[in-house]
Amino acid sequence: MQGKSFMTDRRTVLKGLAAGSAGFLLGGMPVLAQSKTKLVFMEPFDLALEYIHEMNGVVGGHFEREGLDVEVTSIRNTSAAIQQVVTNQAATARVGLLDVFRAQEAQDEPVFSVGTSLHRGIFNVVSRSADPIRKPEDFAGKTVGLASLGGGQENVLNLLLAGTDVPGDKVVRQAIGSNAGNVEILKQGRVDAFLATVETALLLKMNNEPVEIWPTSDYAPLPGGVLLMTKEYAQANEETVVKFLRAMRNSALDILASDPAVILDRITAKYDVVANEDRDFRIAAIKAYNDMTVANGEANVMRNVDEVVAKSAELASRAGIVDVKDVKGTYTNQYIDAAIAG
């Protein structure tokens, strides 16, 4: 694929800790109340390939085999998605672990993660090959480009710095948006590095840009996607949650074992996936998300990893993002372990 040019996709919105709320779904469709067999799975942004496990859970028949009717839909930001879950308009939402930490501290209705879908973070650090930034300590005295100030990327940058002796005020932050075109800002020297999503980083690699790229999870092991539920819903619907997680895990294993092209065709036949429309790119993206799925081994597919949650909570506290008072209360493997055993 050398020499081939790829345009950035239209899903350039940061998947971070969005503020504010939205009281309607994309397209204005109402959300249905939950039942024992019908569940709404709420995504915080447009349907993209990072949500491949749940989309394949529907089109691959994994939910149906468990006797579940799951609707995968989306809303305009993370806060709104969490509110849909808290108000029982959705059974679950795929969010970041930091979102769970914050919601656990802020919500009257206790929430937690019942499983981890992507075990690696969705952000990468991009710098010039000729002047690389290879570790968090290298950020000292540098200017870093972020999608926005105060958003998810800045939180991740702060997590990276929390594990070093570099004070936060020694790093200049500049809002530059979130797309593959940021590489031109980098080349011009306006920033020394920028944070990029998995798919933006993939585009840069496929375009053979003169950059060095490494995943932020190398130093801040924050999972890229966890499954948030209220504790009340999970406890009242234990059998349903176990079936749901079994279907999610089987969907993930199905994707890992299958030809990515087959999975892609199956999903896009039903869902309007927001991603670069180049087929080679989409197949490469599926492979990248597969790598994130098994980053902690196949035995941990869809499971929360104790030490990862603990380390993430420690860094979040040191970075001043959120003080997690009850780390073990932010997640459970009770239901996924039952799903695996069953």
MARNUGU-407824 format. One record per residue (C-alpha): z, x, y. Coordinates in pm, whole numbers, plus 50000, padded with zeros to 5 digits. Example, Ala and Ser with C-alpha at 12.3 -4.5 7.8 and 13.67 -1.06 7.14 Angstrom:
(r (50780, 51230, 49550))
(r (50714, 51367, 49894))
END
This chain:
(r (50000, 50000, 50000))
(r (49972, 50297, 50228))
(r (49788, 50233, 50549))
(r (49847, 49861, 50525))
(r (49991, 49695, 50837))
(r (50255, 49425, 50819))
(r (50357, 49191, 51099))
(r (50721, 49101, 51129))
(r (50826, 48758, 51003))
(r (50938, 48477, 51231))
(r (51290, 48477, 51089))
(r (51427, 48726, 51336))
(r (51747, 48536, 51406))
(r (52053, 48743, 51321))
(r (52242, 48620, 51023))
(r (52582, 48707, 51164))
(r (52892, 48547, 51298))
(r (52722, 48293, 51520))
(r (52927, 48109, 51779))
(r (52889, 47747, 51876))
(r (52793, 47456, 51656))
(r (52513, 47218, 51574))
(r (52558, 46859, 51480))
(r (52227, 46806, 51307))
(r (52010, 46956, 51037))
(r (51671, 47108, 51092))
(r (51435, 46813, 51100))
(r (51718, 46575, 51184))
(r (51784, 46471, 50825))
(r (52134, 46344, 50746))
(r (52363, 46530, 50508))
(r (52479, 46330, 50209))
(r (52842, 46308, 50104))
(r (52938, 46497, 49788))
(r (52976, 46349, 49440))
(r (53051, 46493, 49097))
(r (52684, 46554, 49026))
(r (52507, 46560, 49364))
(r (52582, 46858, 49586))
(r (52447, 46976, 49920))
(r (52405, 47353, 49951))
(r (52400, 47436, 50322))
(r (52227, 47752, 50443))
(r (52318, 47871, 50795))
(r (51956, 47953, 50885))
(r (51599, 47875, 50777))
(r (51529, 47913, 50405))
(r (51443, 48277, 50341))
(r (51407, 48494, 50032))
(r (51770, 48604, 50052))
(r (51853, 48250, 49937))
(r (51644, 48300, 49625))
(r (51924, 48230, 49377))
(r (51986, 47876, 49493))
(r (51618, 47792, 49544))
(r (51538, 47916, 49194))
(r (51841, 47727, 49070))
(r (51659, 47410, 49174))
(r (51297, 47488, 49082))
(r (51393, 47685, 48770))
(r (51591, 47390, 48638))
(r (51924, 47574, 48619))
(r (52120, 47313, 48813))
(r (51951, 47030, 48626))
(r (52050, 47180, 48291))
(r (52410, 47164, 48407))
(r (52370, 46798, 48500))
(r (52372, 46870, 48873))
(r (52143, 46747, 49149))
(r (52158, 47015, 49419))
(r (51987, 46982, 49756))
(r (51930, 47315, 49933))
(r (51898, 47259, 50306))
(r (51973, 47440, 50631))
(r (52141, 47410, 50967))
(r (52123, 47616, 51285))
(r (52409, 47866, 51255))
(r (52698, 47989, 51045))
(r (52967, 47797, 51232))
(r (52780, 47471, 51184))
(r (52726, 47543, 50813))
(r (53098, 47607, 50765))
(r (53182, 47284, 50947))
(r (52953, 47092, 50710))
(r (53156, 47229, 50419))
(r (53494, 47172, 50584))
(r (53405, 46808, 50661))
(r (53280, 46755, 50303))
(r (52921, 46698, 50411))
(r (52820, 46997, 50197))
(r (52979, 47142, 49885))
(r (52906, 47503, 49970))
(r (52740, 47737, 50217))
(r (52610, 48092, 50179))
(r (52777, 48299, 50450))
(r (52903, 48652, 50508))
(r (53243, 48764, 50387))
(r (53351, 48820, 50748))
(r (53275, 48452, 50809))
(r (53514, 48363, 50527))
(r (53783, 48588, 50672))
(r (53749, 48429, 51013))
(r (53728, 48074, 50882))
(r (54035, 48129, 50666))
(r (54231, 48227, 50975))
(r (54082, 47964, 51209))
(r (54040, 47652, 50994))
(r (54314, 47402, 50918))
(r (54128, 47328, 50596))
(r (54165, 47637, 50370))
(r (53835, 47790, 50254))
(r (53751, 48076, 50021))
(r (53467, 48253, 49844))
(r (53406, 48128, 49490))
(r (53138, 48389, 49419))
(r (52929, 48672, 49557))
(r (52552, 48631, 49551))
(r (52444, 48955, 49720))
(r (52677, 49250, 49660))
(r (52524, 49469, 49928))
(r (52511, 49401, 50301))
(r (52195, 49272, 50465))
(r (52187, 49539, 50739))
(r (52048, 49892, 50744))
(r (52072, 50176, 50994))
(r (51733, 50299, 51117))
(r (51691, 50629, 51304))
(r (51413, 50879, 51375))
(r (51328, 51113, 51087))
(r (51310, 51399, 51338))
(r (51657, 51318, 51476))
(r (51836, 51128, 51203))
(r (52172, 50956, 51201))
(r (52287, 50992, 50843))
(r (52650, 50878, 50853))
(r (52881, 50676, 51080))
(r (53028, 50990, 51239))
(r (52681, 51065, 51378))
(r (52703, 50759, 51605))
(r (52936, 50944, 51845))
(r (52772, 50971, 52187))
(r (52463, 50777, 52072))
(r (52300, 50452, 52180))
(r (52263, 50192, 51904))
(r (52028, 49894, 51924))
(r (52164, 49560, 51806))
(r (52016, 49213, 51773))
(r (52275, 49089, 52023))
(r (52607, 49196, 52166))
(r (52908, 49037, 52001))
(r (52711, 48921, 51695))
(r (52705, 49009, 51328))
(r (52532, 49344, 51372))
(r (52789, 49463, 51623))
(r (53064, 49357, 51385))
(r (52907, 49568, 51112))
(r (52872, 49863, 51350))
(r (53243, 49828, 51431))
(r (53322, 49823, 51058))
(r (53129, 50148, 51015))
(r (53318, 50310, 51301))
(r (53652, 50181, 51171))
(r (53616, 50412, 50874))
(r (53575, 50718, 51100))
(r (53757, 50891, 51384))
(r (53486, 50785, 51632))
(r (53631, 50555, 51904))
(r (53426, 50244, 51966))
(r (53380, 50329, 52334))
(r (53201, 50651, 52237))
(r (52902, 50449, 52114))
(r (52671, 50271, 52358))
(r (52546, 49932, 52235))
(r (52218, 49784, 52356))
(r (52080, 49438, 52275))
(r (51719, 49470, 52160))
(r (51665, 49166, 51941))
(r (51596, 49177, 51568))
(r (51245, 49257, 51443))
(r (51032, 49540, 51311))
(r (50895, 49604, 51662))
(r (51226, 49769, 51745))
(r (51085, 50085, 51591))
(r (50881, 50134, 51909))
(r (51199, 50126, 52117))
(r (51338, 50387, 51879))
(r (51028, 50607, 51909))
(r (51049, 50589, 52289))
(r (51403, 50726, 52275))
(r (51557, 50421, 52438))
(r (51796, 50399, 52143))
(r (51903, 50663, 51892))
(r (51927, 50413, 51608))
(r (51922, 50039, 51546))
(r (52049, 49800, 51285))
(r (51786, 49613, 51085))
(r (51785, 49341, 50820))
(r (51677, 49412, 50464))
(r (51334, 49265, 50528))
(r (51280, 49450, 50857))
(r (51376, 49777, 50686))
(r (51132, 49696, 50407))
(r (50851, 49637, 50657))
(r (50918, 49974, 50819))
(r (50902, 50149, 50482))
(r (50581, 49972, 50385))
(r (50429, 50066, 50720))
(r (50524, 50432, 50659))
(r (50709, 50455, 50989))
(r (50866, 50798, 51066))
(r (51221, 50674, 51021))
(r (51524, 50737, 50807))
(r (51696, 50427, 50667))
(r (52026, 50374, 50489))
(r (52222, 50059, 50404))
(r (52544, 49997, 50593))
(r (52709, 49910, 50261))
(r (52712, 50283, 50182))
(r (53013, 50305, 50415))
(r (53120, 49943, 50476))
(r (53090, 49761, 50142))
(r (53063, 49415, 50294))
(r (52876, 49172, 50063))
(r (52558, 49023, 50204))
(r (52625, 48671, 50083))
(r (52921, 48482, 49940))
(r (52962, 48117, 49841))
(r (53211, 47940, 50065))
(r (53393, 47625, 49954))
(r (53709, 47448, 50060))
(r (54001, 47500, 49825))
(r (54056, 47124, 49818))
(r (53701, 47054, 49698))
(r (53709, 47328, 49432))
(r (54045, 47218, 49294))
(r (53945, 46851, 49286))
(r (53606, 46924, 49124))
(r (53678, 47216, 48892))
(r (53427, 47118, 48623))
(r (53151, 47069, 48882))
(r (53222, 47405, 49047))
(r (53214, 47583, 48710))
(r (52878, 47421, 48628))
(r (52745, 47507, 48973))
(r (52840, 47873, 48941))
(r (52705, 47895, 48588))
(r (52372, 47765, 48716))
(r (52376, 48013, 49007))
(r (52448, 48303, 48773))
(r (52182, 48194, 48523))
(r (51934, 48163, 48810))
(r (52014, 48517, 48924))
(r (51977, 48653, 48570))
(r (51649, 48462, 48534))
(r (51512, 48626, 48849))
(r (51625, 48970, 48731))
(r (51448, 48927, 48396))
(r (51129, 48765, 48526))
(r (50809, 48879, 48693))
(r (50883, 48852, 49069))
(r (50536, 48703, 49122))
(r (50620, 48415, 48889))
(r (50949, 48352, 49069))
(r (50775, 48365, 49407))
(r (50509, 48112, 49306))
(r (50772, 47881, 49158))
(r (50982, 47882, 49475))
(r (50703, 47855, 49731))
(r (50555, 47558, 49546))
(r (50857, 47358, 49666))
(r (51009, 47544, 49961))
(r (50863, 47658, 50291))
(r (51002, 48009, 50280))
(r (51042, 48177, 50617))
(r (50923, 48533, 50556))
(r (50626, 48757, 50611))
(r (50341, 48580, 50434))
(r (50197, 48896, 50277))
(r (50234, 48855, 49901))
(r (50307, 49222, 49833))
(r (50584, 49213, 50091))
(r (50742, 48902, 49943))
(r (50740, 49050, 49594))
(r (50895, 49372, 49727))
(r (51160, 49165, 49906))
(r (51253, 48986, 49582))
(r (51297, 49325, 49414))
(r (51518, 49440, 49703))
(r (51740, 49132, 49671))
(r (51755, 49187, 49295))
(r (51894, 49534, 49361))
(r (52159, 49378, 49586))
(r (52242, 49122, 49318))
(r (52331, 49387, 49057))
(r (52472, 49650, 49294))
(r (52810, 49622, 49119))
(r (52666, 49584, 48770))
(r (52528, 49290, 48575))
(r (52878, 49194, 48458))
(r (52963, 49117, 48822))
(r (52659, 48902, 48896))
(r (52792, 48613, 49109))
(r (53153, 48745, 49086))
(r (53372, 48858, 49373))
(r (53476, 49223, 49333))
(r (53845, 49275, 49411))
(r (53821, 49624, 49560))
(r (53520, 49530, 49776))
(r (53700, 49232, 49929))
(r (54011, 49443, 49985))
(r (53817, 49726, 50152))
(r (53623, 49482, 50369))
(r (53946, 49316, 50483))
(r (54099, 49656, 50561))
(r (53800, 49762, 50773))
(r (53788, 49423, 50949))
(r (54150, 49465, 51050))
(r (54107, 49827, 51162))
(r (53800, 49728, 51365))
(r (53996, 49451, 51539))
(r (53756, 49181, 51415))
(r (54010, 48973, 51224))
(r (54350, 49042, 51075))
(r (54333, 48908, 50720))
(r (54690, 48814, 50634))
(r (54622, 48690, 50281))
(r (54334, 48888, 50130))
(r (54371, 48742, 49782))
(r (54362, 48394, 49933))
(r (54012, 48450, 50069))
(r (53842, 48448, 49728))
(r (53877, 48348, 49366))
(r (53703, 48434, 49038))
(r (53868, 48147, 48855))
(r (53558, 47932, 48841))
(r (53291, 48198, 48785))
(r (53495, 48355, 48505))
(r (53522, 48011, 48342))
(r (53147, 47971, 48385))
(r (53076, 48305, 48217))
(r (53320, 48236, 47934))
(r (53169, 47893, 47876))
END
